[in-house]
Amino acid sequence: DIVPQVVEKMVERYDPGEWPGLRFQKRDFLGEGPPPPEHRYAAVIDKAGLWDWLQDEAPQRLPHLLAKASAALRSEPTRGVYII
C-alpha cells in the first residue's frame, strides 16, 4: 500500500505465526517505479481504490496503471498476479 498506516494495520491483523511468508510493505509503484527484480511481488492487491478512481475519473490512464502493476510483479518462478 502507499499509506503506512494501512501497512501497519495489515501487519497487526495478519500474524506471521498464522500467515508465514505473508509480508506487507509501503510502496508506490506508480510513483516510484517497480521494485528491483529480486523484490517484486507475488501479488498486488488493488483494494478497489485506484482502479475505481481511474475507471471513473481518468479511464485513459488504466493501461498505464496495468503496465505499472505488471512491472511490479515477479516473473519467476511463478508469474505474480494483480488482484482487483
Accessible surface in RSA format (square Angstrom, percent):
REM  Atomic radii and reference values for relative SASA: ProtOr
REM  Chains: A
REM  Algorithm: Lee & Richards
REM  Probe-radius: 1.40
REM  Slices: 20
REM RES _ NUM      All-atoms   Total-Side   Main-Chain    Non-polar    All polar
REM                ABS   REL    ABS   REL    ABS   REL    ABS   REL    ABS   REL
RES ASP A   1    53.27  37.3  15.67  15.6  37.59  88.9  18.26  43.0  35.00  34.9
RES ILE A   2   101.32  57.7  90.74  67.6  10.58  25.5  90.74  65.3  10.58  28.7
RES VAL A   3    62.83  41.3  62.17  56.3   0.66   1.6  62.83  54.6   0.00   0.0
RES PRO A   4    59.63  43.5  58.09  53.0   1.55   5.6  59.30  49.0   0.33   2.1
RES GLN A   5   119.50  66.8 114.16  83.4   5.34  12.7  54.80 116.6  64.71  49.1
RES VAL A   6    49.30  32.4  46.71  42.3   2.59   6.2  49.30  42.8   0.00   0.0
RES VAL A   7    19.00  12.5  18.77  17.0   0.23   0.6  19.00  16.5   0.00   0.0
RES GLU A   8   103.88  59.6  99.54  75.3   4.34  10.3  39.68  76.8  64.20  52.4
RES LYS A   9   111.29  54.3 110.11  67.6   1.17   2.8  63.76  57.4  47.53  50.6
RES MET A  10    45.33  23.5  45.33  30.0   0.00   0.0  34.16  29.0  11.17  14.8
RES VAL A  11    76.36  50.2  70.84  64.1   5.51  13.3  72.09  62.6   4.27  11.6
RES GLU A  12   125.19  71.9  92.29  69.8  32.90  78.3  48.60  94.0  76.60  62.5
RES ARG A  13   156.00  65.5 124.91  63.7  31.09  74.0  43.15  59.0 112.85  68.4
RES TYR A  14    65.98  30.8  60.14  34.2   5.83  15.2  21.35  16.0  44.62  55.0
RES ASP A  15    69.97  49.0  66.81  66.5   3.16   7.5  23.72  55.8  46.24  46.1
RES PRO A  16    89.38  65.1  83.73  76.3   5.65  20.5  84.61  69.9   4.77  29.6
RES GLY A  17    67.99  83.8   0.00   N/A  67.99  83.8  37.79 103.7  30.20  67.6
RES GLU A  18   133.01  76.4 104.56  79.1  28.44  67.7  40.24  77.8  92.77  75.7
RES TRP A  19   120.30  48.3 117.32  56.8   2.98   7.0 110.84  59.1   9.46  15.3
RES PRO A  20   112.60  82.1  87.15  79.4  25.44  92.5  90.84  75.0  21.76 135.2
RES GLY A  21    77.08  95.1   0.00   N/A  77.08  95.1  41.40 113.6  35.67  79.9
RES LEU A  22    79.33  44.2  60.72  43.4  18.61  46.8  63.74  44.8  15.60  42.0
RES ARG A  23   191.76  80.5 163.40  83.3  28.36  67.5  68.87  94.1 122.89  74.5
RES PHE A  24    57.36  28.7  34.03  21.1  23.33  60.7  37.88  23.0  19.48  55.7
RES GLN A  25    82.91  46.4  73.56  53.8   9.35  22.3  25.74  54.8  57.16  43.4
RES LYS A  26   105.41  51.4  82.10  50.4  23.31  55.5  55.67  50.1  49.74  53.0
RES ARG A  27    57.43  24.1  51.96  26.5   5.48  13.0   8.56  11.7  48.88  29.6
RES ASP A  28    43.98  30.8  43.63  43.4   0.36   0.8   6.10  14.3  37.89  37.8
RES PHE A  29    27.68  13.8  26.26  16.3   1.41   3.7  26.26  15.9   1.41   4.0
RES LEU A  30    45.42  25.3  31.65  22.6  13.77  34.6  31.86  22.4  13.56  36.5
RES GLY A  31    62.81  77.5   0.00   N/A  62.81  77.5  28.80  79.0  34.01  76.2
RES GLU A  32    98.26  56.4  63.29  47.9  34.97  83.3  43.75  84.6  54.50  44.5
RES GLY A  33    11.84  14.6   0.00   N/A  11.84  14.6  10.97  30.1   0.87   1.9
RES PRO A  34    49.77  36.3  35.76  32.6  14.01  50.9  35.81  29.6  13.96  86.8
RES PRO A  35     4.69   3.4   4.51   4.1   0.18   0.6   4.51   3.7   0.18   1.1
RES PRO A  36    65.49  47.7  57.95  52.8   7.55  27.4  65.09  53.7   0.40   2.5
RES PRO A  37    97.03  70.7  83.68  76.3  13.35  48.5  84.57  69.8  12.46  77.5
RES GLU A  38   132.43  76.0  93.80  71.0  38.63  92.0  62.10 120.1  70.33  57.4
RES HIS A  39   104.84  57.3  98.04  68.1   6.80  17.4  65.34  67.3  39.49  46.0
RES ARG A  40    73.08  30.7  55.03  28.1  18.05  43.0   1.37   1.9  71.70  43.5
RES TYR A  41    39.96  18.7  36.79  20.9   3.17   8.2  39.07  29.4   0.89   1.1
RES ALA A  42    51.76  47.6  40.26  62.1  11.50  26.2  40.34  56.8  11.42  30.3
RES ALA A  43    42.44  39.0  25.03  38.6  17.41  39.6  25.03  35.2  17.41  46.1
RES VAL A  44    17.87  11.8  14.33  13.0   3.54   8.5  17.87  15.5   0.00   0.0
RES ILE A  45   108.16  61.5  88.98  66.3  19.18  46.2  88.98  64.1  19.18  52.0
RES ASP A  46    15.82  11.1   6.71   6.7   9.11  21.6   9.83  23.1   5.99   6.0
RES LYS A  47   122.28  59.7  89.94  55.2  32.34  77.0  79.80  71.8  42.48  45.3
RES ALA A  48    47.79  43.9  41.76  64.4   6.03  13.7  42.18  59.4   5.61  14.9
RES GLY A  49    47.47  58.5   0.00   N/A  47.47  58.5  42.90 117.7   4.58  10.3
RES LEU A  50    63.00  35.1  53.89  38.6   9.11  22.9  56.82  39.9   6.18  16.6
RES TRP A  51    50.86  20.4  50.86  24.6   0.00   0.0  40.29  21.5  10.57  17.1
RES ASP A  52    65.66  46.0  64.26  64.0   1.40   3.3  22.28  52.4  43.38  43.3
RES TRP A  53   126.25  50.7 119.74  58.0   6.51  15.3 106.58  56.8  19.66  31.9
RES LEU A  54     3.79   2.1   3.79   2.7   0.00   0.0   3.79   2.7   0.00   0.0
RES GLN A  55    92.75  51.9  81.48  59.5  11.27  26.8  17.65  37.6  75.11  57.0
RES ASP A  56   114.42  80.2  82.26  81.9  32.16  76.0  21.75  51.2  92.67  92.4
RES GLU A  57   119.79  68.8  89.74  67.9  30.05  71.5  16.56  32.0 103.23  84.3
RES ALA A  58    10.66   9.8  10.65  16.4   0.01   0.0  10.66  15.0   0.00   0.0
RES PRO A  59    73.41  53.5  66.76  60.9   6.66  24.2  66.95  55.3   6.47  40.2
RES GLN A  60   137.65  77.0 108.46  79.3  29.19  69.5  70.40 149.8  67.25  51.0
RES ARG A  61   102.98  43.2 101.31  51.6   1.67   4.0  33.53  45.8  69.45  42.1
RES LEU A  62    26.28  14.6  26.28  18.8   0.00   0.0  26.28  18.5   0.00   0.0
RES PRO A  63    90.99  66.3  82.08  74.8   8.91  32.4  86.63  71.5   4.36  27.1
RES HIS A  64    80.97  44.3  73.08  50.8   7.89  20.2  49.29  50.8  31.68  36.9
RES LEU A  65     1.70   0.9   1.48   1.1   0.22   0.6   1.63   1.1   0.07   0.2
RES LEU A  66    74.65  41.6  70.34  50.3   4.31  10.8  70.76  49.7   3.90  10.5
RES ALA A  67    62.89  57.8  49.00  75.6  13.89  31.6  57.24  80.6   5.65  15.0
RES LYS A  68    55.12  26.9  54.17  33.2   0.95   2.3  18.60  16.7  36.52  38.9
RES ALA A  69     0.70   0.6   0.70   1.1   0.00   0.0   0.70   1.0   0.00   0.0
RES SER A  70    45.73  38.6  42.38  56.6   3.35   7.7  23.82  50.7  21.92  30.7
RES ALA A  71    39.78  36.6  28.80  44.4  10.98  25.0  39.62  55.8   0.16   0.4
RES ALA A  72     0.00   0.0   0.00   0.0   0.00   0.0   0.00   0.0   0.00   0.0
RES LEU A  73    11.67   6.5   8.42   6.0   3.25   8.2   8.42   5.9   3.25   8.7
RES ARG A  74    80.40  33.8  78.10  39.8   2.30   5.5  16.32  22.3  64.08  38.8
RES SER A  75    76.58  64.7  59.50  79.4  17.08  39.4  31.10  66.2  45.48  63.7
RES GLU A  76   138.62  79.6 125.31  94.8  13.31  31.7  39.12  75.7  99.50  81.2
RES PRO A  77   127.09  92.6  91.16  83.1  35.93 130.6  97.74  80.7  29.35 182.4
RES THR A  78    86.52  61.5  82.98  84.1   3.54   8.4  58.78  78.9  27.74  41.9
RES ARG A  79   119.07  50.0 106.03  54.0  13.04  31.0  60.81  83.1  58.25  35.3
RES GLY A  80     5.67   7.0   0.00   N/A   5.67   7.0   1.03   2.8   4.64  10.4
RES VAL A  81    79.93  52.6  76.14  68.9   3.79   9.1  79.93  69.4   0.00   0.0
RES TYR A  82    50.04  23.4  23.57  13.4  26.47  68.9  23.48  17.6  26.55  32.7
RES ILE A  83    77.85  44.3  74.97  55.8   2.88   7.0  77.85  56.1   0.00   0.0
RES ILE A  84   106.18  60.4  55.94  41.7  50.25 121.1  67.64  48.7  38.55 104.6
END  Absolute sums over single chains surface
CHAIN  1 A     6103.9       4915.8       1188.1       3623.5       2480.4
END  Absolute sums over all chains
TOTAL          6103.9       4915.8       1188.1       3623.5       2480.4
